[in-house]
């Protein structure tokens, strides 16, 4: 399953879904009914699972779009029963995440109820790991809890359903958790689930994030740049303004520690990131001029910056950096 929720982690849901299916994915994962409908409207016919909540008001649209739906409580199952029509159902087990999911015994009961309903199809039985990139013992215990619940379901006479547990980190670290289906998220975008993992040499980031220089100014020693005067020139400097700010997804927290690449050289941010603009200290780069390409994520010559680099400067994780790239940033899919 290619997980394409949150606009495919900022990359563009429809083009990514098509590429993933062409590359061998057989399922797509979304987190809401509107996300699934967007894919259907684009002509995508393959199975789509809503991994998240289905509001009562969205049920008819979900059914019309032939989305598979997650169930994890009696209210949710009762809602699906009111539709009295064919719906593919995946029952979610809470094996230790304590977010969405039914306790193992209750999940088995829900799945048996789904199986017994002539209008519902039990397509899947699944769980999600809380710390697959960290605590191996806890993850293995989650898997044990889930497999015990699955065994109880089989003993209850249910067969021909898919079991799935592993996301990107889980499928890499725990081959025994791959089961019938894996839910590949961050990994399919070429980004490591954990920054410190360096044993994935063939992984290449799919996304490059670029903007342009809009102005270059000479700033005398002692003068400041930007809101709050957080950057003061300790010597005469040249500062390049770029057409990118926090409204585009460049976290304001990256004002100190953030970097970009100009003409193949990594340069630091200069002052507070604004809504629509930011500034770079380009004193050590020759010939910077308006129109020059600026790379926030990606490669320029021998220099490279990753989503992890920007995340570290922003005090967050690569997932948030990618998902935060706003809709007003044009995407080109190559």
C-alpha positions in Angstrom: 0.0 0.0 0.0 1.3 3.4 -1.0 0.2 5.9 1.7 -0.7 9.1 -0.1 -2.5 11.0 2.7 -1.8 14.7 3.3 -1.4 15.4 -0.4 1.1 12.5 -0.6 3.2 14.0 2.2 3.2 17.3 0.3 4.3 15.8 -3.0 0.9 15.8 -4.8 -1.6 13.0 -4.2 -2.7 12.2 -7.7 0.6 12.1 -9.5 2.2 10.1 -6.7 -0.7 7.6 -6.6 -0.3 7.0 -10.3 3.4 6.6 -10.1 3.1 4.3 -7.1 0.6 2.1 -8.8 2.8 2.0 -11.9 5.6 1.0 -9.7 3.8 -2.0 -8.2 1.6 -0.8 -5.4 -1.8 -2.5 -5.3 -3.5 -0.4 -2.6 -3.5 3.3 -1.7 -3.9 4.7 1.8 -5.6 8.0 2.7 -6.6 9.6 6.0 -10.0 11.0 5.1 -12.9 10.5 2.7 -12.2 13.7 0.7 -8.7 12.5 0.0 -10.0 9.2 -1.4 -12.6 11.0 -3.5 -9.9 13.2 -5.0 -8.1 10.1 -6.3 -11.4 8.6 -7.7 -12.2 11.9 -9.5 -8.7 11.6 -11.1 -9.8 8.2 -12.6 -7.9 6.0 -10.2 -9.8 2.7 -9.8 -7.5 0.6 -7.6 -8.4 -0.1 -4.0 -8.2 2.8 -1.6 -8.4 2.5 2.2 -9.4 5.4 4.5 -7.1 4.8 7.4 -8.8 7.4 9.5 -12.3 8.4 10.7 -15.3 8.3 8.5 -17.9 11.0 9.7 -21.5 10.1 9.3 -22.1 12.9 6.9 -19.4 11.5 4.6 -20.6 7.9 4.5 -22.7 8.2 1.4 -19.9 9.8 -0.5 -17.4 7.2 0.7 -19.8 4.4 -0.5 -20.3 6.1 -3.8 -16.5 6.3 -4.3 -16.1 2.6 -3.3 -13.6 3.4 -0.6 -12.7 0.8 1.9 -13.3 2.0 5.4 -11.6 1.5 8.8 -13.8 0.4 11.8 -12.6 0.4 15.4 -15.7 0.8 17.5 -19.4 -0.1 17.7 -20.6 3.3 16.6 -18.5 3.1 13.5 -19.7 -0.3 12.6 -23.3 0.7 13.3 -22.9 3.6 10.9 -21.7 1.2 8.1 -24.6 -1.1 8.8 -27.1 1.8 8.1 -25.8 2.0 4.5 -27.1 -1.5 3.7 -24.8 -1.8 0.8 -21.5 -3.5 -0.1 -18.6 -1.9 1.8 -15.1 -3.2 2.3 -14.1 -3.0 5.9 -10.7 -3.1 7.7 -11.0 -3.5 11.5 -8.2 -1.8 13.4 -6.7 -3.3 16.5 -5.2 -1.1 19.2 -2.1 -3.2 20.1 -0.4 -0.4 22.1 -0.6 2.8 20.2 -3.7 4.0 22.0 -4.8 6.3 19.3 -7.5 4.8 17.0 -8.2 1.1 17.4 -10.3 -1.4 19.3 -8.9 -3.5 22.2 -7.8 -6.9 20.8 -10.8 -8.8 22.1 -13.3 -6.2 20.9 -11.5 -6.0 17.6 -12.1 -9.7 17.1 -15.8 -9.3 18.0 -16.1 -6.4 15.5 -14.5 -8.4 12.8 -16.8 -11.3 13.4 -19.8 -9.0 13.2 -18.5 -7.5 9.9 -18.0 -11.0 8.6 -21.6 -12.0 9.5 -23.2 -9.0 7.8 -24.2 -9.7 4.2 -23.6 -6.1 3.2 -20.1 -5.8 4.6 -16.9 -7.5 3.5 -14.0 -8.0 6.0 -11.1 -7.1 3.7 -8.5 -6.4 6.4 -7.5 -6.7 10.0 -4.7 -4.3 11.0 -2.7 -2.4 13.6 -0.1 0.4 13.8 3.2 0.5 15.5 4.0 3.3 18.0 7.8 3.1 18.0 9.0 0.9 15.2 11.9 3.2 14.6 13.0 3.0 18.2 11.9 0.4 20.8 12.2 -3.0 19.2 10.9 -4.9 22.2 7.8 -2.8 22.4 7.2 -3.2 18.7 7.6 -7.0 18.9 5.1 -7.1 21.7 2.6 -5.1 19.7 3.1 -7.6 16.8 2.5 -10.5 19.2 -0.7 -8.9 20.5 -2.0 -8.3 17.0 -1.1 -11.8 15.8 -2.9 -13.4 18.8 -6.0 -11.4 17.9 -5.7 -12.5 14.3 -5.4 -16.1 15.4 -8.5 -15.7 17.5 -10.4 -14.4 14.5 -9.3 -17.3 12.4 -10.4 -19.7 15.1 -13.7 -18.0 14.9 -14.1 -19.2 11.3 -13.0 -16.1 9.4 -10.6 -16.4 6.5 -9.7 -14.6 3.3 -8.8 -11.2 4.9 -5.6 -9.3 4.7 -3.5 -8.7 7.8 -1.3 -5.5 7.9 0.8 -3.9 10.6 4.0 -2.4 9.2 4.6 1.2 8.0 7.9 2.4 6.6 10.0 1.8 9.7 8.3 -1.5 10.5 8.7 -3.0 7.1 12.5 -2.2 7.2 13.3 -3.3 10.8 10.8 -6.2 11.3 10.5 -8.4 8.2 8.2 -10.7 10.3 5.7 -7.8 10.4 5.2 -7.5 6.7 2.3 -10.0 6.7 0.0 -9.7 3.7 0.5 -6.0 3.1 2.8 -3.2 4.1 1.8 0.5 4.3 4.8 2.3 2.8 4.7 6.0 3.6 7.7 8.3 4.0 10.0 5.6 2.5 8.4 5.8 -1.0 9.2 9.5 -1.1 12.9 8.6 -0.7 13.2 9.9 2.9 14.5 7.9 5.8 12.0 7.3 8.5 14.8 8.1 11.0 17.6 10.6 10.2 20.3 8.5 11.8 19.7 5.5 9.5 22.5 5.5 7.0 22.1 1.9 5.6 19.8 2.8 2.8 22.3 3.8 0.1 19.8 3.5 -2.9 17.2 5.8 -1.3 16.8 9.1 -3.3 14.6 11.9 -2.2 11.8 12.4 -4.8 11.2 16.1 -4.0 13.3 19.2 -4.7 12.1 22.5 -3.3 13.3 25.6 -4.9 12.6 29.3 -5.2 14.4 32.3 -6.7 16.4 35.3 -5.5 14.3 38.5 -5.8 16.8 41.1 -4.5 20.4 41.5 -3.4 21.4 44.2 -1.0 24.6 45.4 0.6 24.2 45.6 4.4 26.8 47.7 6.3 28.3 46.5 9.5 26.0 47.1 12.5 22.8 47.2 10.4 20.1 44.6 10.9 17.9 42.5 8.6 14.3 41.5 8.9 11.6 41.6 11.6 12.8 41.8 15.2 16.3 42.7 14.0 17.5 39.2 14.9 20.3 39.4 12.4 22.9 42.1 12.7 25.8 42.4 10.3 29.1 41.8 12.2 30.9 43.0 9.1 29.7 44.3 5.7 27.6 41.6 4.1 25.5 40.9 1.1 22.0 39.6 1.7 19.7 38.0 -0.9 15.9 38.1 -0.4 14.1 35.0 -1.7 10.5 34.4 -2.6 9.6 32.0 0.1 8.3 32.3 3.6 6.3 30.6 6.4 3.0 30.9 4.3 4.8 28.5 1.9 5.8 26.1 4.6 9.2 27.3 5.5 9.0 27.2 9.3 9.8 30.5 11.1 11.7 28.4 13.6 14.3 27.8 10.9 15.3 31.5 11.0 18.3 30.5 13.1 20.1 27.5 11.7 18.2 27.2 8.4 20.2 27.0 5.2 19.7 27.1 1.4 21.9 26.5 -1.6 22.7 29.3 -4.0 25.0 28.7 -7.0 26.2 25.5 -5.5 27.1 26.9 -2.1 25.3 26.3 1.2 24.5 29.6 2.9 22.7 30.5 6.1 19.5 32.3 6.7 19.8 36.0 7.6 17.2 37.1 10.1 13.6 36.2 10.7 11.7 34.3 8.1 8.6 36.3 7.0 5.3 35.2 5.6 6.3 35.5 2.0 10.0 36.2 2.0 13.2 35.2 3.7 16.8 36.4 3.5 20.1 34.6 3.0 23.7 35.7 3.8 25.4 35.3 0.4 28.5 37.2 1.2 30.7 34.3 0.3 29.0 33.5 -3.0 30.1 35.3 -6.2 27.7 37.0 -8.5 24.4 36.3 -6.8 21.6 38.2 -8.7 17.8 38.3 -8.9 16.5 35.3 -10.7 19.1 32.9 -9.4 17.7 29.5 -8.3 17.7 28.8 -4.5 17.4 25.2 -3.3 15.8 24.5 0.1 15.6 20.8 -0.4 17.6 19.0 -3.1 20.9 19.1 -4.9 22.7 21.9 -6.7 26.2 20.9 -7.9 28.0 19.1 -5.2 25.9 20.7 -2.4 22.8 19.0 -1.0 20.2 19.7 1.6 17.5 17.3 2.7 14.2 17.5 4.4 15.9 16.2 7.5 18.4 19.1 7.4 15.5 21.6 7.3 13.6 19.6 10.0 16.6 19.8 12.3 16.8 23.6 11.8 13.1 23.9 12.5 13.0 21.7 15.6 10.8 19.1 14.0 10.8 16.0 11.8 11.0 15.5 8.0 7.3 14.4 7.9 6.2 17.8 9.1 8.6 19.7 6.8 7.2 17.9 3.7 3.6 18.1 4.7 3.9 21.8 5.5 4.8 22.8 2.0 1.6 24.8 1.2 -0.8 24.6 -1.7 0.4 27.9 -3.0 3.8 26.4 -3.9 3.5 25.2 -7.5 4.4 21.5 -8.0 6.0 20.2 -11.2 6.0 16.4 -11.5 8.7 15.0 -13.8 
